[in-house]
Amino acid sequence: MFALIDGNNFYVSCERVFQPGLQNRPVVVLSNNDGCVIARSNEAKRLGIPMGQPWFQLRHHAAQHHLVALSANFALYGDMSDRMMSLAAGLGPQQEIYSIDECFIGLHGVRGDLTQRAQQVRSRIQQWVGIPCGIGPTKTLAKLANHIAKKAEHQPSPYPAALAQVCNLAAQSPAQQQALLEATAVGEVWGVGRKLAQQLQASGIHHAQALAQLDPAMVRQRWSVVLERTVRELQGMPCILLEHAPPPKHQIACTRSFGSPVTDLTPLIEAVSTFASRAAAKLRGQGSAASRVLVFARTSPFRPPPHLQASTVVALPEATDDSCRLIQAAVRGMQQIYRPGYPFIKAGVMLLDLTPASASQGHFGWKGDSPGASARLMQTLDQLNRRHGQDTVQIASAGALHAPKQWGMRQERLSPQYTTRWEDLPVARA
């Protein structure tokens, strides 16, 4: 048995925790540089606002429908996610954090009424965000149950209102399960994308129950082994196990669009130094080392010329996870591709040719350092930044701490970081 915990409209829900005045109002959260919509409240969805729509096309809703637009506050969302996941872990002995707002819980061996247990866990988290919960004998059925729990909350709905917030498919009779699957469009099944859904509908398969009744061998032959796995999961056969740790990435990238064009080399060096430092922290987090560093910068194709899109790859003498060496390589790369007079609007760093750090010879530190000095320095750096916040300690080439960055993102609608900055703690006044 599996449960899926899902933070409903998560970014908006996080904002509403500290701004109750946003309740029942249409709210959207915007991407980097306040560009496009990446999260919507239910009220914003009812206005017909799609994901990914540029903000400049939505400004009229602010006056007409009192739409509130907020800059993405990832420090707040990440901390709220950690709190939600720690409480959700109490539902069962195994947990797979699937995304910032979703996690699977393995319920194997858990006794008692699973629906009641899920309701209790949900009530603990209600003071932060409302979370629907789906329970099923496979991860695909748990995903489907979660979809039902979300939709049943808002009537009229094809699903019974009794299944709102927590839907336990295993507690339904076979006839009830069949009715729920028949009410679910095939495109809503986890793993069935838009194009695949069109192919299935063209073959007369319009809902999840019809998909579950297919012969898995035929599905594999006609479509793919991935869809065969989905069919078997819908039939109650677990094929997708929990991942207790995500597999190591083969590449790690950190890229950003700038809030305004940058023409000078110094702020570009600050930018790639910061990006390389953040990528290096992720590299150490998965226990890897990198042998090459790709650096790129480009101007906007939507602005008047001149235009330039340049990149280079800097090879390292040996694989390393040392921020200092990776930043040095990134800076060399930026110096190679920089051209005066070009208004750069985006830059990034990508770490390539990743290998296990345990197999790397790149832990001897700088010339004259004792063996292991680099590893100890990086461990201390990571501990300080985890404890006190990202970029609390950084390499000097990244620029002065807390100083305005010419390459910084445009976040004109950013809410306070209520849970991660002392200066932003809410104050209750008598």
Salt bridges, closest charged atoms under 4 A:
ASP6 OD2 - LYS150 NZ 2.54
GLU43 OE1 - ARG16 NH2 2.97
ASP79 OD2 - ARG83 NE 2.88
GLU96 OE1 - LYS139 NZ 2.73
GLU102 OE2 - LYS143 NZ 2.68
GLU188 OE1 - HIS147 ND1 3.75
GLU228 OE1 - ARG220 NH1 3.75
GLU228 OE2 - ARG232 NH2 3.08
GLU318 OE2 - ARG325 NH1 3.18
ASP321 OD1 - HIS363 ND1 3.88
ASP353 OD2 - ARG292 NE 2.86
ASP382 OD2 - ARG284 NE 2.74
ASP391 OD2 - ARG278 NH2 2.48
GLU423 OE1 - ARG421 NH2 3.83
ASP424 OD2 - ARG421 NH1 3.12
